[in-house]
Amino acid sequence: MFSFDPYSPAVDADPFPYYKQLRDEAPCHWSPEAQMWILSRYADIVSAGQDWQTYSSASGNLMTELPGRAGATLGSSDPPKHDRLRGLIQHAFMKRNLLALEEPIRDVARQVFGQLKGAKEFDFKDVSSQFTVKVLMAALGLPMGEEALVPEHEVRENAVLMVQSDARTRAKGPEHIAAYNWMQDYAAKVIAMRRAEPRNDLISNFALAEIDGDRLDDREVLLTTTTLIMAGVESLGGFMMMFAYNLASFDEARRAVVANPALLPDAIEESLRFNTSAQRFRRRLMKDVELHGQTMKQGDFVCLAYGSGNRDERQYPNPDVYDITRKPRGHLGFGGGVHACLGTAIARLAVKIAFDEFHKVVPDYTRVADQLPWMPSSTFRSPLVLALKTQ
């Protein structure tokens, strides 16, 4: 009997055949391994994402949740608390002019990708990790250079560990919890620095953000900062890895964007649809729901399989074709509903600039290996290693 296990290494490596079977045969599927329902069709996922009163995030939105996070962050809360948090954080984002970040991001891209000049073979993760952490540190206001509290690679390593899970126990292991605690300690030190000496950066802005006298309390600031570092580093890093993976796998698409960088925004959107790094997030039912002949009970957990919805042929013709001319409106690469990702603008800008500069140095590349090691995570998907070779 078919069963979908989001903790399976086979699903990490290639979830799409499983998704298709789910959509066709069991669009509302109970997974004994995950102990939750799996929604796999685009229309059902969009509907659930919009109906927060029924599909609640307040018990945590990660498939395997971190302790103490549920109900206290933007992604793990419902309105009206969610609206309050989002309003205060958006206020901080608005004060940080996105255009002011464009040149610093390009400087980082030139510095990082310039290292690849003359390289015959390299691991794209090495350079994408450097780029991601430097950009997020600059955007968020994390101390860098002589001010740095820790080496940059430690921020990246702990952010990645936080989103992983143990395939055997189907839970967070001691190393994942340790990474989460490390990130909270680090975030607390940064917040203290920025409160003592505010700057024009996101952490300063939302640590001090105020709307009609309302401010985030200390715990909200700490957990929001911790989550933003985790989500920013891993989401942007995974996004870049999957985009590079797609371009390295489809020569025609890569040659097109190298020849005409104006195509990069459309290629980015198609990558977010075709192979998003944000694959699955969970909700909890606040009442019984009848769907596709199944009764999901109040209190049950439900997985919204965004990666499956993006490949639903009911929404996108020829969904398994990577077509950079597609312009996939409404894709779920950044989630949806009230929990659509807040950092989409900076993520799109950073990836566009990164690949523009990358292609100036390495215009012609392909994957070294057909089989790749994939990150063990029930929520996110990206290669642990992406060895590329120039042609």
MOLINZI-V262057 format. One record per helix or strand of 2 or more residues. SS is the DSSP state (@ for helix, = for strand). FROM is the first residue (numbers start at 1). TO is the last residue. Records with the same first field share a line. If there is no record, write none. Layout:
SS->FROM-TO / FROM-TO
//
This chain:
@->9-13 / 16-25 / 42-50 / 81-95 / 99-116 / 124-140 / 145-147 / 152-163 / 174-196 / 202-207 / 218-249 / 251-259 / 261-274 / 306-309 / 337-339 / 344-361
=->28-31 / 36-39 / 55-56 / 121-123 / 280-285 / 289-291 / 294-296 / 301-305 / 365-367 / 387-390
//
